């Protein structure tokens, strides 16, 4: 009988809701007990009680099971990344999405993002992380952009350093421009605008800001601000309108696009902490990342960023003919060591300018020095205090008259530290010192350095290496080789140095016969 009932139930393929209805009718209308219903229907008494308590079946419990694609090696790698996040900057730690992206890119993991989210969530549940909510806004193309700063750590050859990033973000398309600066100064703020407008190829009608000191001198009641003169001049040059958010955390919600954009950019492209050689290399990395992000599709959109940007690009205001001047300018006196001093740091100029005045143009990351309207030196701007940056080429003429100072000179030491004096130059210097005296060997090296004024460093380096292969060890031979290399001539070994001709020397005849000409008799005879 029970077997027949089970078969009937299976044949009918009833839903659980329908089964609950039958159970409730048999109990409440026909008076059948729980045990009898269980026996006749072939179901557990627990299910009968559930049906009697509620006509709606309870939701099925989700049993968490370990994903077979998430192997022990993957878990150990994720744990390693989470462990490293403890010492990483707070805003440069891994998200679950970033961990999933790295697993797919760096390992053989093929699982879904949800698998990693559940796994990472179990590791982070004790942190109590919460998500911030934002109100969706509607924007017109070409009308509005948002600007903000953010920070991140970067590893340079000289160590880990806190770097400041400027971002301008289009509100309509979501296209972003990012650039890094060593300091968050007003000059960097202004330069960031100039470079961003060049990147976008036009000017947005309105820009929205926090109450940055670079733009705002004093916050007044409501939305009124006393703005800095430099920012006012920038706005006048590009003819955009500015809008400032409320003070405090509430104001950050008024420019949620750039707030979320800079966080996403930092998590995507600056995690793990990037390792670069210089600020120039870092900014190249950022520019490549901006171009890659153009193909991204933002959440809730069916088009990519670059597709929306195509609709917006032609609606921007045209750039003015000249860029806004962001650099500081002035004049400086060159001291007896061939340097100018600016804000406690010293920079070299050609030694011929000692005692004269030169003009300077101070940028955020470099300083240009000019004399008679001509740029005579360009240095990376030193960020520390009491630093000194010298270029060996500026002292070549002076070292020609003081060759003994070459080996002990600070410009040579700095050239070695910056990789501008390769190991092949030290080898050449040693060979020259064996063939000539120390003063002449130093002059020969200085003559090689002068070749850098007419040829690229790579071409001179190649000529020096070739000189070793051909056995030509003097500046004249290297000069011939570098010209052959740059003119695509057939390379032949130049004439050896003059010192190699000593084997043709012959003894000089004695001069005793000429002494007779100096005798008094000979002199009188001549007269």
LUMSEKOL-978955 format. One record per residue (C-alpha): z, y, x; residue in three letters; residue number from 0. Coordinates in steps of 0.2 Angstrom, whole numbers. Layout:
<atoms>
Z/Y/X/rest/nr
Z/Y/X/ALA/NUM;
...
</atoms>
This chain:
<atoms>
Z/Y/X/rest/nr
0/0/0/UNK/0;
5/12/14/UNK/1;
-10/8/24/UNK/2;
-21/11/9/UNK/3;
-14/28/7/UNK/4;
-17/32/25/UNK/5;
-35/27/23/UNK/6;
-36/38/8/UNK/7;
-30/53/17/UNK/8;
-42/50/31/UNK/9;
-56/48/20/UNK/10;
-53/64/11/UNK/11;
-51/74/27/UNK/12;
-40/86/19/UNK/13;
-33/101/28/UNK/14;
-15/103/32/UNK/15;
-13/116/18/UNK/16;
-20/104/5/UNK/17;
-8/90/12/UNK/18;
7/102/10/UNK/19;
2/105/-8/UNK/20;
2/87/-12/UNK/21;
19/84/-4/UNK/22;
26/99/-14/UNK/23;
19/93/-30/UNK/24;
26/75/-28/UNK/25;
43/82/-24/UNK/26;
45/96/-36/UNK/27;
35/90/-51/UNK/28;
37/71/-49/UNK/29;
54/70/-41/UNK/30;
49/59/-26/UNK/31;
61/60/-12/UNK/32;
57/64/6/UNK/33;
58/46/12/UNK/34;
47/40/-1/UNK/35;
34/53/1/UNK/36;
34/50/20/UNK/37;
32/31/18/UNK/38;
18/32/5/UNK/39;
9/46/14/UNK/40;
11/39/31/UNK/41;
18/55/39/UNK/42;
34/60/47/UNK/43;
49/66/37/UNK/44;
49/81/48/UNK/45;
32/86/41/UNK/46;
38/83/23/UNK/47;
53/95/26/UNK/48;
41/108/33/UNK/49;
30/107/17/UNK/50;
46/108/6/UNK/51;
52/124/16/UNK/52;
35/133/16/UNK/53;
18/131/8/UNK/54;
10/138/24/UNK/55;
10/126/38/UNK/56;
18/133/54/UNK/57;
7/138/69/UNK/58;
3/125/82/UNK/59;
13/128/98/UNK/60;
3/132/113/UNK/61;
9/120/127/UNK/62;
6/128/144/UNK/63;
-3/116/155/UNK/64;
-8/119/173/UNK/65;
-27/122/175/UNK/66;
-35/109/186/UNK/67;
-46/122/194/UNK/68;
-31/131/201/UNK/69;
-26/120/216/UNK/70;
-11/120/227/UNK/71;
-22/130/240/UNK/72;
-26/143/228/UNK/73;
-8/145/222/UNK/74;
-2/147/240/UNK/75;
-15/160/244/UNK/76;
-10/170/228/UNK/77;
8/169/233/UNK/78;
4/175/250/UNK/79;
-5/190/243/UNK/80;
10/194/231/UNK/81;
22/192/246/UNK/82;
11/205/256/UNK/83;
12/217/241/UNK/84;
31/219/243/UNK/85;
27/229/259/UNK/86;
11/237/253/UNK/87;
10/254/245/UNK/88;
16/254/227/UNK/89;
-1/259/220/UNK/90;
-11/248/232/UNK/91;
-4/231/226/UNK/92;
-14/217/218/UNK/93;
-17/216/199/UNK/94;
-21/200/191/UNK/95;
-39/205/189/UNK/96;
-40/209/208/UNK/97;
-33/193/213/UNK/98;
-45/184/202/UNK/99;
-60/194/210/UNK/100;
-54/189/227/UNK/101;
-51/171/223/UNK/102;
-69/170/217/UNK/103;
-76/180/232/UNK/104;
-66/172/246/UNK/105;
-63/154/240/UNK/106;
-71/140/230/UNK/107;
-61/145/214/UNK/108;
-72/144/198/UNK/109;
-59/146/185/UNK/110;
-57/160/172/UNK/111;
-48/176/173/UNK/112;
-36/171/160/UNK/113;
-30/156/170/UNK/114;
-25/168/184/UNK/115;
-17/181/172/UNK/116;
-6/167/166/UNK/117;
-2/161/183/UNK/118;
2/178/190/UNK/119;
11/183/174/UNK/120;
24/169/177/UNK/121;
27/176/195/UNK/122;
29/194/189/UNK/123;
38/192/173/UNK/124;
55/198/180/UNK/125;
47/214/185/UNK/126;
45/220/167/UNK/127;
29/229/169/UNK/128;
22/239/154/UNK/129;
5/246/150/UNK/130;
3/265/146/UNK/131;
-7/269/130/UNK/132;
-21/282/129/UNK/133;
-30/290/114/UNK/134;
-49/287/115/UNK/135;
-58/303/116/UNK/136;
-76/308/113/UNK/137;
-86/318/126/UNK/138;
-103/327/127/UNK/139;
-114/324/142/UNK/140;
-114/337/155/UNK/141;
-100/347/148/UNK/142;
-84/341/156/UNK/143;
-76/333/172/UNK/144;
-59/330/178/UNK/145;
-52/332/196/UNK/146;
-36/325/204/UNK/147;
-29/319/220/UNK/148;
-22/302/224/UNK/149;
-14/294/240/UNK/150;
-17/277/249/UNK/151;
-13/270/266/UNK/152;
-27/266/278/UNK/153;
-26/257/294/UNK/154;
-34/266/309/UNK/155;
-35/261/327/UNK/156;
-20/273/330/UNK/157;
-10/265/316/UNK/158;
-7/265/298/UNK/159;
-8/283/290/UNK/160;
-6/290/273/UNK/161;
-23/297/267/UNK/162;
-26/309/253/UNK/163;
-41/306/242/UNK/164;
-50/319/231/UNK/165;
-59/313/215/UNK/166;
-70/321/203/UNK/167;
-75/311/187/UNK/168;
-87/314/174/UNK/169;
-79/313/157/UNK/170;
-95/307/148/UNK/171;
-103/294/160/UNK/172;
-87/290/170/UNK/173;
-97/292/186/UNK/174;
-85/296/201/UNK/175;
-85/305/217/UNK/176;
-71/301/230/UNK/177;
-68/308/248/UNK/178;
-54/306/260/UNK/179;
-44/320/269/UNK/180;
-30/319/282/UNK/181;
-21/333/272/UNK/182;
-20/339/254/UNK/183;
-24/357/259/UNK/184;
-32/371/249/UNK/185;
-47/370/261/UNK/186;
-49/351/258/UNK/187;
-48/355/239/UNK/188;
-62/368/240/UNK/189;
-72/356/251/UNK/190;
-70/342/239/UNK/191;
-78/352/226/UNK/192;
-93/358/236/UNK/193;
-96/340/242/UNK/194;
-94/333/224/UNK/195;
-106/345/216/UNK/196;
-119/340/230/UNK/197;
-116/322/225/UNK/198;
-118/325/207/UNK/199;
-133/337/210/UNK/200;
-126/350/198/UNK/201;
-111/358/190/UNK/202;
-101/353/175/UNK/203;
-97/367/162/UNK/204;
-79/364/162/UNK/205;
-67/356/175/UNK/206;
-49/350/170/UNK/207;
-35/350/182/UNK/208;
-16/347/185/UNK/209;
-7/363/190/UNK/210;
-11/361/208/UNK/211;
-5/373/221/UNK/212;
-22/375/228/UNK/213;
-28/382/212/UNK/214;
-12/389/203/UNK/215;
0/402/210/UNK/216;
11/403/195/UNK/217;
12/394/178/UNK/218;
14/406/163/UNK/219;
18/403/145/UNK/220;
6/391/136/UNK/221;
-10/388/145/UNK/222;
-10/404/155/UNK/223;
-10/403/174/UNK/224;
-11/414/189/UNK/225;
-24/407/200/UNK/226;
-27/408/218/UNK/227;
-40/420/225/UNK/228;
-49/406/234/UNK/229;
-50/395/218/UNK/230;
-56/410/208/UNK/231;
-70/414/221/UNK/232;
-75/395/220/UNK/233;
-76/396/201/UNK/234;
-86/412/202/UNK/235;
-98/405/214/UNK/236;
-102/389/204/UNK/237;
-99/398/187/UNK/238;
-89/384/179/UNK/239;
-74/386/167/UNK/240;
-57/379/172/UNK/241;
-44/371/161/UNK/242;
-26/366/166/UNK/243;
-15/353/158/UNK/244;
3/355/152/UNK/245;
16/354/166/UNK/246;
24/337/168/UNK/247;
20/319/163/UNK/248;
13/325/146/UNK/249;
0/334/155/UNK/250;
-6/319/164/UNK/251;
-11/311/147/UNK/252;
-23/326/144/UNK/253;
-34/320/158/UNK/254;
-32/301/156/UNK/255;
-50/298/162/UNK/256;
-47/303/180/UNK/257;
-29/296/180/UNK/258;
-36/279/175/UNK/259;
-51/281/186/UNK/260;
-42/284/202/UNK/261;
-30/270/199/UNK/262;
-44/258/196/UNK/263;
-54/264/211/UNK/264;
-39/262/222/UNK/265;
-35/244/216/UNK/266;
-53/239/217/UNK/267;
-58/247/234/UNK/268;
-42/250/243/UNK/269;
-34/233/241/UNK/270;
-30/226/253/UNK/271;
-26/241/264/UNK/272;
-43/245/272/UNK/273;
-46/245/291/UNK/274;
-58/258/298/UNK/275;
-62/266/314/UNK/276;
-61/284/308/UNK/277;
-62/296/294/UNK/278;
-81/297/294/UNK/279;
-81/278/293/UNK/280;
-68/278/278/UNK/281;
-79/291/269/UNK/282;
-95/280/271/UNK/283;
-85/266/264/UNK/284;
-80/277/249/UNK/285;
-98/283/246/UNK/286;
-104/265/246/UNK/287;
-90/260/234/UNK/288;
-96/275/222/UNK/289;
-114/269/222/UNK/290;
-108/251/218/UNK/291;
-98/257/204/UNK/292;
-113/265/196/UNK/293;
-118/248/190/UNK/294;
-101/244/182/UNK/295;
-100/243/163/UNK/296;
-84/252/156/UNK/297;
-74/243/143/UNK/298;
-80/246/126/UNK/299;
-97/251/131/UNK/300;
-114/242/130/UNK/301;
-122/253/144/UNK/302;
-118/255/162/UNK/303;
-112/270/171/UNK/304;
-129/274/179/UNK/305;
-137/272/162/UNK/306;
-126/285/154/UNK/307;
-128/296/170/UNK/308;
-146/297/167/UNK/309;
-143/305/150/UNK/310;
-131/317/158/UNK/311;
-139/322/175/UNK/312;
-152/334/168/UNK/313;
-139/343/157/UNK/314;
-128/349/172/UNK/315;
-130/367/178/UNK/316;
-141/370/193/UNK/317;
-132/372/210/UNK/318;
-133/389/218/UNK/319;
-144/392/233/UNK/320;
-130/392/245/UNK/321;
-114/382/246/UNK/322;
-97/390/244/UNK/323;
-90/394/262/UNK/324;
-74/384/263/UNK/325;
-71/385/282/UNK/326;
-59/398/290/UNK/327;
-67/409/304/UNK/328;
-61/420/318/UNK/329;
-62/423/337/UNK/330;
-52/416/351/UNK/331;
-50/419/370/UNK/332;
-55/405/382/UNK/333;
-41/402/395/UNK/334;
-43/398/413/UNK/335;
-43/379/409/UNK/336;
-59/381/398/UNK/337;
-49/379/382/UNK/338;
-46/389/366/UNK/339;
-29/387/357/UNK/340;
-29/386/338/UNK/341;
-13/382/328/UNK/342;
-4/375/343/UNK/343;
-19/363/348/UNK/344;
-32/366/362/UNK/345;
-50/362/362/UNK/346;
-62/364/377/UNK/347;
-78/374/378/UNK/348;
-91/375/393/UNK/349;
-82/381/408/UNK/350;
-94/396/410/UNK/351;
-85/404/395/UNK/352;
-68/406/404/UNK/353;
-61/423/400/UNK/354;
-73/427/386/UNK/355;
-71/427/367/UNK/356;
-79/413/356/UNK/357;
-80/412/337/UNK/358;
-73/397/328/UNK/359;
-76/389/311/UNK/360;
-62/378/305/UNK/361;
-66/364/293/UNK/362;
-55/351/286/UNK/363;
-60/338/299/UNK/364;
-69/347/313/UNK/365;
-69/364/322/UNK/366;
-85/372/328/UNK/367;
-85/385/342/UNK/368;
-99/397/344/UNK/369;
-104/410/357/UNK/370;
-118/423/354/UNK/371;
-122/414/338/UNK/372;
-124/397/346/UNK/373;
-113/382/343/UNK/374;
-106/377/361/UNK/375;
-94/364/355/UNK/376;
-89/353/341/UNK/377;
-72/344/340/UNK/378;
-63/333/328/UNK/379;
-49/343/321/UNK/380;
-32/338/328/UNK/381;
-19/335/314/UNK/382;
-4/333/325/UNK/383;
4/348/334/UNK/384;
2/352/353/UNK/385;
-13/341/355/UNK/386;
-28/344/367/UNK/387;
-46/338/365/UNK/388;
-57/339/380/UNK/389;
-76/335/383/UNK/390;
-80/330/400/UNK/391;
-97/338/399/UNK/392;
-89/355/398/UNK/393;
-81/353/416/UNK/394;
-96/346/425/UNK/395;
-101/362/434/UNK/396;
-83/365/439/UNK/397;
-81/347/446/UNK/398;
-97/349/456/UNK/399;
-88/361/467/UNK/400;
-71/352/465/UNK/401;
-77/333/466/UNK/402;
-61/327/472/UNK/403;
-53/331/455/UNK/404;
-65/320/445/UNK/405;
-55/304/446/UNK/406;
-38/313/441/UNK/407;
-45/324/428/UNK/408;
-39/324/410/UNK/409;
-56/326/403/UNK/410;
-61/309/411/UNK/411;
-46/300/405/UNK/412;
-49/306/387/UNK/413;
-68/301/389/UNK/414;
-62/283/394/UNK/415;
-50/282/379/UNK/416;
-64/287/367/UNK/417;
-76/275/374/UNK/418;
-88/289/381/UNK/419;
-86/282/399/UNK/420;
-91/264/398/UNK/421;
-86/250/411/UNK/422;
-103/251/419/UNK/423;
-99/269/425/UNK/424;
-84/263/434/UNK/425;
-94/249/442/UNK/426;
-107/262/447/UNK/427;
-94/274/454/UNK/428;
-86/260/465/UNK/429;
-104/256/472/UNK/430;
-107/274/475/UNK/431;
-90/276/484/UNK/432;
-95/262/496/UNK/433;
-112/270/500/UNK/434;
-107/288/501/UNK/435;
-91/298/505/UNK/436;
-79/301/490/UNK/437;
-86/319/487/UNK/438;
-104/314/487/UNK/439;
-100/299/476/UNK/440;
-92/310/463/UNK/441;
-107/322/463/UNK/442;
-119/307/461/UNK/443;
-108/303/445/UNK/444;
-109/320/439/UNK/445;
-128/320/441/UNK/446;
-128/305/430/UNK/447;
-117/314/417/UNK/448;
-129/328/416/UNK/449;
-142/316/410/UNK/450;
-132/316/394/UNK/451;
-138/333/390/UNK/452;
-156/328/389/UNK/453;
-155/310/383/UNK/454;
-144/300/371/UNK/455;
-128/291/378/UNK/456;
-136/274/373/UNK/457;
-152/278/383/UNK/458;
-142/283/399/UNK/459;
-130/268/397/UNK/460;
-146/257/396/UNK/461;
-153/265/412/UNK/462;
-137/262/422/UNK/463;
-137/244/417/UNK/464;
-155/243/422/UNK/465;
-151/251/439/UNK/466;
-139/237/443/UNK/467;
-153/224/439/UNK/468;
-165/233/451/UNK/469;
-153/238/464/UNK/470;
-155/257/462/UNK/471;
-138/265/465/UNK/472;
-140/284/465/UNK/473;
-142/297/452/UNK/474;
-161/301/456/UNK/475;
-166/283/453/UNK/476;
-156/282/437/UNK/477;
-165/298/431/UNK/478;
-182/290/434/UNK/479;
-177/275/425/UNK/480;
-170/284/409/UNK/481;
-187/294/409/UNK/482;
-197/278/410/UNK/483;
-186/270/396/UNK/484;
-189/285/384/UNK/485;
-207/287/388/UNK/486;
-212/269/386/UNK/487;
-219/268/403/UNK/488;
-219/252/413/UNK/489;
-202/251/422/UNK/490;
-203/249/440/UNK/491;
-190/250/453/UNK/492;
-189/268/460/UNK/493;
-188/272/478/UNK/494;
-172/267/486/UNK/495;
-159/280/490/UNK/496;
-162/290/506/UNK/497;
-147/281/514/UNK/498;
-158/265/514/UNK/499;
-170/273/527/UNK/500;
-158/273/541/UNK/501;
-165/257/548/UNK/502;
-180/268/554/UNK/503;
-169/280/564/UNK/504;
-174/281/583/UNK/505;
-164/288/597/UNK/506;
-167/307/601/UNK/507;
-173/311/619/UNK/508;
-162/320/630/UNK/509;
-162/339/631/UNK/510;
-159/341/650/UNK/511;
-177/347/653/UNK/512;
-175/362/642/UNK/513;
-160/368/652/UNK/514;
-172/373/666/UNK/515;
-179/386/654/UNK/516;
-162/394/653/UNK/517;
-161/397/672/UNK/518;
-162/415/679/UNK/519;
-177/411/689/UNK/520;
-187/405/674/UNK/521;
-182/420/664/UNK/522;
-188/432/677/UNK/523;
-204/423/679/UNK/524;
-207/424/661/UNK/525;
-204/443/662/UNK/526;
</atoms>
